[in-house]
Amino acid sequence: MDPMSAEAVTFAASIATLSVAHQLGDHIFQRDLEAAHKADAGWSGWRRMAVHVGVYHLVATIMLLVTAVVLDLRLSVAGVVVGLAFSAASHALIDRRWPVRWILQHLEAPAFAERQVPVSGMYLADQALHLGGLWVSALLIACL
């Protein structure tokens, strides 16, 4: 059996690291103030979004760099910058909330969007979309 390519190893390490960083950045390091107001209209909402996305991606960057050093991954600067930029942009768009609702409505799942028990349908869809974005980010990191 042929050994895995360097890109495959980098992708696997990147998606694992970004997934854990996501859990920490979205659930541990996000303050109530940002969580409550990041989707608000106007400058204040975007400012709260910028704080959230900035802290989240600081955590992701540190974790990715530690992983690269410990595992001796060969990451390119371009791959990391483009991958994390895609992650930041997609995360900010998803967290505006209206895109999640729009997707669910157009997939004919508006009742799921409004479901609150036991876990919000909007939250579950938000998390699934974030993981999809992280998958793209890991591919960019591995292939650029």
Buried (B, 14 or more C-beta within 10 A) or exposed (E): EEEEEEBEBBBEBBBEBBBBBBEBBBEEBBEEEBBEBBBBEEEEBBBBBBBBBEBBBEBBEEBBBEBBEEEEBEBBEEBBEBBBEBBBEBBBBBBBEEBBBEBBEEEEBEEBBEBEEEEBBBEBBBBEBBEEBBBEBBBBBBEB
